[in-house]
Amino acid sequence: METKAIPGFRKTAETFTAGAKTLPQRYLISPEIFAREQERIFSNQWLCVGHQSQIPKPGDYLMQEVAG
């Protein structure tokens, strides 16, 4: 079996790309945008919140809060 080496952490200065852009600040701080993301991402698909080993017996269950 072939194994691949995991690349080491690279600092931002080493990976900087001229002309690259980031999202406008409003996407990072807007409560309205965050609420839309929560609705569109977290409420419409399954999310892994635990492992079967955390549920010891049939009939037991696990509760987790996801994204508030």
C-alpha positions as MATLAB code, in Angstrom:
seq = 'METKAIPGFRKTAETFTAGAKTLPQRYLISPEIFAREQERIFSNQWLCVGHQSQIPKPGDYLMQEVAG';
ca = [
       0.000    0.000    0.000;
       1.338    3.409   -0.975;
       1.226    6.171    1.619;
       1.367    9.880    0.994;
       3.141   12.367    3.206;
       0.890   14.960    4.797;
       2.030   18.425    3.737;
       3.215   20.674    6.528;
       1.410   23.837    7.573;
       2.241   26.748    5.283;
       2.159   30.314    6.521;
      -0.019   32.859    4.741;
       3.038   34.713    3.455;
       4.162   31.503    1.738;
       0.816   30.925    0.030;
      -0.073   34.507   -0.879;
      -1.442   34.891   -4.398;
      -1.337   38.330   -5.968;
      -4.788   39.523   -6.983;
      -6.601   37.024   -4.748;
      -9.756   38.315   -3.121;
     -11.719   37.481   -0.006;
     -15.393   37.881    0.766;
     -16.539   41.372    1.687;
     -16.598   41.993    5.451;
     -20.423   41.945    5.613;
     -20.366   38.190    4.928;
     -18.272   37.661    8.044;
     -20.154   39.881   10.508;
     -23.770   40.166    9.334;
     -26.322   38.500   11.650;
     -28.768   38.370    8.714;
     -26.339   36.528    6.455;
     -25.426   34.170    9.307;
     -29.125   33.403    9.904;
     -29.594   32.605    6.197;
     -26.539   30.335    6.239;
     -27.843   28.509    9.299;
     -31.197   27.972    7.604;
     -29.779   26.919    4.237;
     -26.857   24.809    5.469;
     -27.682   23.376    8.884;
     -31.435   22.838    8.638;
     -31.626   21.141    5.237;
     -29.166   18.289    5.476;
     -27.933   15.622    7.826;
     -24.976   16.544   10.034;
     -22.754   14.114   11.873;
     -22.891   15.104   15.547;
     -21.653   11.957   17.249;
     -20.520    8.365   16.919;
     -22.433    5.168   17.528;
     -20.059    4.392   20.409;
     -21.638    7.329   22.286;
     -24.993    5.503   22.344;
     -24.540    2.512   24.671;
     -27.886    0.676   24.399;
     -30.713    0.310   21.884;
     -33.272    3.004   22.619;
     -30.663    5.447   23.972;
     -30.063    8.623   22.025;
     -27.670   11.537   21.741;
     -28.642   15.194   21.609;
     -26.381   17.939   20.308;
     -26.909   21.615   19.671;
     -25.727   22.672   16.228;
     -24.980   26.298   15.371;
     -27.072   27.740   18.176;
];
